[in-house]
């Protein structure tokens, strides 16, 4: 598959609806998120597409280098690698605190990342090489939709600590891509192979020198 290139930016118990009767209000809420997400994708795609590398780079399937200085604190950018959206987030200390909040951990299906959805060097509480920077494949493990970045507390529902919400069928993930229990998605969001070239530059598509031979073909589901 072709490798596409650089993109541009774009606490409490969370009640889940798997045992609650569906109401018109529930439907309208989810539909509203879906419409907003589709609109965001329609706006973002021309920006992403306009920054693709040369055709020979795409054909070669080369790794993609990302300048982290472009990612402001609390912000996410989306880049394309091997035709997949890659989320890169600059997590603030406040956002990182939520990942170890007992309220968050108690809601997760795989809080310790036991399923092989990430390389060994990202099998930790923050699912990354450095806690500050999150790198994920932005494809819901349910049916392949693109989750929405929703870092603001209570932005999805009362008690929401921040994370990813999939508008298609309601799957939820925290700010390390760990999936909630009781949602359609069965696995955490995958972490692609990547490494740091410098303090402000990462390369997606290559493991660190001592990071083994992890590839996306190794994950349970994408």
N, C-alpha and C positions, 0 to 999 in steps of 0.2 A: 504494500500500500504506500501511497505517496506520503511524504513527510511535509507538512505545512508548517508555516513559520510564525513569526512573532505576532502577538496580539497586543491589545491596548486595554487599560482598565475599563474597564467597565466601572429569678433563679428560682427553683421550686419544681414541683412535679408537673410534668407535661401530660395533660390528659390525652389519652389515645382513644380513637373512636371505634376500635375493632369490636367492642362489645356493646356500643351504644347504638340505638336506632338512628338511621339516617333521616335527617330532616331537610326541609327546603333551605333552611338557613345554612346547614352544613354544606349542601351542594353549591349554594351561591358563593360561600366562602372559598371552597376549593376551586370553583370555576374562576373566581376573581384572580387567584394566584396563577392559575394556568394562563389566563389572558395576559396578565402582566409579564409572565416569563416569556411567552411567545413574542410579545412586543419587544422585550429586551433583546431577544435573539435576533429579531428582524433588524433592529437598529445596529447591533454590534457586528453582524456578519460582514457588511461592506467594509468596516474598519479592519477586521481581521484579514479579509481576503485581499485588501489593498496592500498589505504588508508582507505578502508571501515572498519567499526567496525565488531565485532564478529556477527555471525549469530543470536544469541539470542537477541542482541540489535536491529538488523534489524527487527526481527520478532515482537519485542515489540513496534515498532513505537515510540521509545524514542526521546525526544528532542536532539539537537546536540549543543555542546558547541564549540565556536570558539575563539581562542586566537587572539585578535586584534593586538598584538605586531608583528605578522607575516605580517601584511598588511602595507607596506611602504606608505608614503605620495604620493598621486596621483595614487596609485596602486589598482587594483581589484583582489580579489581571488574568486574562484567559489567553493562552497561546495554543497553537495547533501543532501536534506532533504525531506522525503516522496516522493522519486523518482523525485524530482524537482530540477533544478539548482537554487541555491541561490547566488546572486551577493552581495558581501560585498566590499565596496569601502571606502578607506581613502581619503576623499575629502580635498584638500588643501584650504587655504583661497582664493586663486585665483579662484579655481573651484567653490567655494561657491558664489563668487561674481556674476558669470554668472546667477545664479538662480534668482536673483533679478534685473537683467539687463532688462530694458524695451523692448529691442530688442528681448530677449528670451520670455518674458511674452506675447508679442503681437502675437507670432507665435503658442501659445499653445491652445489646444482644451479645457482643463480643468485645468487652472493654479492654481485654489484654491482647487483642489482635492475634488470637491463636490460629485463625484461618489464614492460609497463605495468600493474603491479599497485598502483601508488601514485602520488600527485601528484608533480610535480617537486620541491616543497619537502620531500618525504620520500624523495627518491632519494639516499640517503647511507648510510653504513655502519650507522647506528642506525635508519634508516627512520622518522624522526619529525622534528617541528619542533625539539624540545628533546631531547637524548639521554636525560634522566632519565625522560621519560614516553612510553610506547609506547601507540599507539592502533591497533587492528586490527579488521577484520571477522572474527569468530571462526567462520568456516565453512571447513572443509577444501576445498581446490580439487580433490579427487578426486571424491567423491560427496556433498558437502554435509553431512558429519557435523560435530559440534562437538568440536574438539580439547581435550584436558585440559591444564591449566597445570601443568607439572612442572619447577619451577625448581631443585630440589635436584640437585646433582651425583650421578651414579650411580643416580638414582631409577628410570630406565627400563632401563638396562643399564650394565655396567661401562664407564667412560669417558664417559658421558653428561655434557655440560656444563650442561645445563638448557635448557628450551624448552617446546615443545608436542608432545604425543604424541596421535595420533588412534587411539582404541581400535578403531575399526571395521575398518580394513585396515592399520594399522601405519605410516601416514605420520608423518614427524617434521619439526619446524621448530625453528629456534633462537629465542633470546629477542628477535629482531627480526622473527620470522615468516618467515624465509628457509627454503625447503624443502631437505631433504637430497636428495642424489642416490640413485638406486636405490630409491625408494619410489613408491607408486602416484600420489601427488599430483604434478601437473605444474608447478605455479606456487607462488610465494610467497603467503602470506596477504595479502589486499588491505588497504590503508590507506584509510579513508574520508576525505572532505573534512572538515577541522576547522581551528579556529583558536583562539588564546588571546585571551580577553577581559581577563584579568588574570594575575598570577603564579599564582593558585590556581584559575582558572576557564577551562574550555575549552568551545567550542560545536561539537558534532558536527553536520555538515550544511552548514557554510559554509566556504569557503576564506578564507585571509587576504586583506586588501585587495590585496596584490600577488601573490596566489597563483594567478591564472588562473581558469579555469572548470571545473576538474576535477570529475567526478562518477563514481559507481560504474558508470555506463554506459560509461565509458572504459576499464575494466579488461579484461584478456584473458579472465579467468574468475573467477567467484564462485559 
